[in-house]
Amino acid sequence: MKFPGTCIVCNQKIEINEIGLWAKGLGVKHEKCASQEVKELKCIVCGGPAGCAKCEFLDDCDRNMVSELCICKKCGDSKESFLDYQNAVKKNYSLLNLKI
């Protein structure tokens, strides 16, 4: 590594001169973490990748325990993001629409 970074798998620092594997748009991994996969959640709105490796909550998020209701940056930045999110949840989780 020419620059220090944080591993997208284990969230530990990768120091300068340490071996790391980098991919544009994804981030960097320790050599030992390369065989481990980063669980990527799907965007509830478009169904594409939610962008877990670049998420602002990456350090705090346990993707094995988190809700499947994440939204990607592109959908989150749209003018109608909240309405789109609501409609996607209604469509995919009809039980949440029950009126009592």
C-alpha positions as CSV (number, residue, x, y, z in Angstrom):
1,M,0.0,0.0,0.0
2,K,1.2,3.5,-0.9
3,F,-1.4,5.0,1.4
4,P,-3.0,3.8,4.6
5,G,-6.6,2.5,4.4
6,T,-9.3,0.5,6.1
7,C,-10.2,-3.0,5.1
8,I,-13.7,-3.4,3.8
9,V,-14.0,-6.9,5.2
10,C,-12.6,-6.6,8.8
11,N,-12.7,-2.8,9.2
12,Q,-9.1,-2.8,10.5
13,K,-6.3,-0.4,9.3
14,I,-4.1,-1.4,6.5
15,E,-0.7,0.3,6.9
16,I,1.7,1.8,4.3
17,N,3.9,-1.0,2.8
18,E,1.4,-3.7,3.9
19,I,0.0,-5.9,1.1
20,G,-3.6,-4.9,0.3
21,L,-5.9,-5.6,-2.6
22,W,-7.7,-2.6,-4.0
23,A,-10.6,-2.3,-6.5
24,K,-11.8,1.0,-7.9
25,G,-15.2,1.8,-6.4
26,L,-15.1,-1.0,-3.9
27,G,-12.2,-0.2,-1.6
28,V,-9.3,-2.2,-0.2
29,K,-8.9,-5.5,1.6
30,H,-6.1,-7.1,3.6
31,E,-4.4,-10.0,1.6
32,K,-5.7,-12.4,4.3
33,C,-9.2,-11.0,4.0
34,A,-9.4,-11.3,0.2
35,S,-11.0,-14.7,0.4
36,Q,-13.8,-13.4,2.6
37,E,-16.7,-11.7,1.0
38,V,-18.3,-8.4,2.0
39,K,-22.0,-9.0,2.3
40,E,-23.7,-6.6,-0.1
41,L,-27.3,-5.7,0.7
42,K,-29.7,-4.9,-2.1
43,C,-31.4,-1.5,-2.6
44,I,-35.1,-1.8,-1.6
45,V,-36.0,0.6,-4.4
46,C,-34.1,-0.5,-7.5
47,G,-32.8,-3.9,-6.4
48,G,-29.2,-3.1,-7.2
49,P,-26.3,-3.2,-4.7
50,A,-26.9,-0.8,-1.8
51,G,-23.2,0.2,-1.7
52,C,-22.3,-1.4,1.6
53,A,-18.5,-1.0,1.0
54,K,-18.9,2.8,0.7
55,C,-21.7,3.3,3.2
56,E,-21.3,6.0,5.9
57,F,-22.4,3.4,8.5
58,L,-20.0,0.7,7.4
59,D,-18.1,0.7,10.7
60,D,-21.3,0.3,12.8
61,C,-23.3,-2.0,10.5
62,D,-23.5,-5.7,11.0
63,R,-24.8,-6.8,7.6
64,N,-25.7,-10.2,9.0
65,M,-28.1,-8.6,11.5
66,V,-29.3,-5.4,9.6
67,S,-32.7,-5.0,8.0
68,E,-33.0,-5.6,4.2
69,L,-34.5,-2.2,3.8
70,C,-31.4,-0.3,2.7
71,I,-31.3,2.2,-0.1
72,C,-28.5,2.9,-2.6
73,K,-27.0,6.4,-2.9
74,K,-28.5,6.9,-6.4
75,C,-32.0,6.2,-5.2
76,G,-31.5,8.1,-2.0
77,D,-30.4,11.2,-3.9
78,S,-33.5,11.2,-6.2
79,K,-36.1,14.0,-5.7
80,E,-38.8,11.5,-4.8
81,S,-36.6,9.2,-2.7
82,F,-38.9,9.0,0.4
83,L,-41.9,8.3,-1.8
84,D,-40.0,5.7,-3.8
85,Y,-38.8,4.1,-0.6
86,Q,-42.3,4.0,0.8
87,N,-43.7,2.4,-2.4
88,A,-41.0,-0.2,-2.5
89,V,-41.6,-1.2,1.1
90,K,-45.4,-1.4,0.4
91,K,-44.8,-3.5,-2.7
92,N,-42.2,-5.9,-1.2
93,Y,-43.6,-6.2,2.3
94,S,-47.4,-6.1,1.9
95,L,-47.9,-7.2,5.5
96,L,-46.7,-3.8,6.7
97,N,-49.7,-2.2,4.9
98,L,-52.4,-3.8,7.0
99,K,-54.9,-1.3,8.3
100,I,-56.4,-2.1,11.7
